[in-house]
Amino acid sequence: MSRSVRPGLIGVGLIFLYYWSVQGTDVSLSKLMAGLPAVTDLLRRMWPPDLAFLKRMIGPMVETVHMALLGTVTGGVLAVPVIVLAAENTNGIRPLRWAARAVMNGVRTMPDVLLAAIFVALVGIGPVAGVAALSVFSFGIISKLTFEALETVDPRPLEAVRAVGAPWPAWLSHAVVPLVLPHFLGVLLYMFEVNVRVATVLGLVGAGGIGLWLMRTLTFFQYGRALAIILLTFAVVLAIDKMSGALRRRLT
Amino acid sequence: MKAERGAIERWNAEQESASHQVAAASMASSQLVAPRTAAMRAIVAVVLLIAYGWALSRLGLSSERLAAGWDMFKRVVTAASVPDWAYLPRVWEGLRESLHIAVLATTAAAVMAFPFGLIAAEHPHIRTFLSPLAKGGLSAIRTFPEILFAILFMRAVGPGPYAGVLALSVYSVGFMGKFYAQIMEEVPAGPAEALRAAGAGRLAVIRHALLPYALPGFLSLVLYRFEQNVRVATVLGIVGAGGIGQQLMLSLTSRSWNRVIVIILVLIAAISLIDALSGWARHRISQGLTGSETSSSTEH
């Protein structure tokens, strides 16, 4: 196939895909135009934010951060055995390696909110469902990022410790862990940042945190309060990002 | 050409492993840890531990609650072990709607984000006083989760896939605008300078010295965003904004675990497949960056 034909084919394919999607969702420009005033109206009704309401939101916000923290650490602990099983330099048995990677890849296909909805159905409405969902979600990402880093560490210390005849547990704790721990901590911090963002919306499906209040204010048409919550969330997410980012740089 | 690959890697890294570069540095330094860094790590570990304990104590977990949860878990596993495959046609319907939402939102945002990216790019030959402003705005959009946009748009256009398309589009404009700008910033300034020196206007510089170099990066970015949008489009239905999330929510609220398991299995398969295809295409694009250099210069 010549180079000039291929882009044409891709273009035709894209147009077909687009047409198929427009048919399937009955999206139209006129509908968008008709909907636009409703959006601006909504934004107008949100202003001004009800900042006095924020006093009552400190508790839910703290709960949100707690959820993120618990989910991150639990996910990190769950990830450790899978990381060791998945990396080529810590596990020489190929089928086991594949199994471990299949588990982490499968878990990573599940979106955060979907996990939360499932756990709400399992353990009921509340932050416990959120923590469970965040733990599973974090497990997938932490294990992938850490095992990839583990595979790229300098092999020499690993060989050296093995060469002096250290048993497997000692080799793990004295050679592998020191090499990969700084990275692991960095990944945990990054995961915590992500989880704070995610935890703020999990309440929308009933999994605890400030999202629960956002949903409540929206259903009662208290748009000023909703905007206040959104602004608070924005500020907290930014602050935690900055703090965690600074900490991450200090770690190395 | 190396610059573009740098950009792709950077946004890849920001999304998938923000700590990757940090990690690479730490890997190099981990053999020779300064005492201060070691102390810092110990402090971080201790603080994390204390905070974890505190948060756990506030969660209100009790042994009865854990036991009840375990019972529930066993019941769910038994129910889910006999998947209701007759539900598959409905699952496919929902999945198709999710894909529609992702396709529309990604393509619409890919176009709409371009002017924003262009304004935000702080490339020496196209930057204006608006660039930092546009950049800040695009970053601000990205701090709000997609699902929040979905809820807001549902208030405006009613529940259904349309609200989902709007929500994903807005979020994706924030995402792609920012990374479009970043990709353009990494285009080498040489060709632009040459055109400028020959008396070309700003539009000509963009058209001939910027876009040809940035295009592969753009394509790769759009594909990556599509993968993410597919994921989000599967959960939009949980709040009522169309897609397979609706079927999931129905099955969950009616405790039809044998249907929930069908949805989950289909989602794992579908998302894995899309990731693999898109990942392959992205790989091809990034390879083409170095491979097509000579042939493309003879074409024009």
Interface residues (C-beta under 8 A of the other chain):
Chain A: R3 L14 L17 Y18 W20 S21 V22 G24 T25 D26 V27 K31 L32 G35 A38 V39 D41 L42 E63 H66 M67 L69 L70 V73 N105 G106 T109 M110 P111 D112 V113 L114 A117 I118 V120 A121 L122 V123 P127 V128 V131 L145 E148 A149 T152 V153 D154 P157 P178 L179 L181 P182 H183 L185 G186 V187 L188 L189 Y190 E193 R197 V198 T200 V201 L204 V205 L214 M215 L218 I230 F234 V237 L238 L247 R248 R249 R250 L251 T252
Chain B: E16 S17 A18 S19 H20 V22 A23 A25 S26 M27 S29 S30 Q31 V33 T37 M40 R41 V44 A45 L48 A51 Y52 W54 A55 L56 R58 L59 G60 L61 R65 G69 M72 F73 V76 R96 E97 L99 H100 I101 V103 L104 T107 A140 T143 F144 P145 I147 L148 I151 L152 F153 R155 A156 V157 P161 Y162 V165 L166 R231 V232 T234 V235 I238 V239 G242 G245 L248 M249 L252 T253 R255 V260 I264 L267 I268 I271 S272 D275 S295 E299
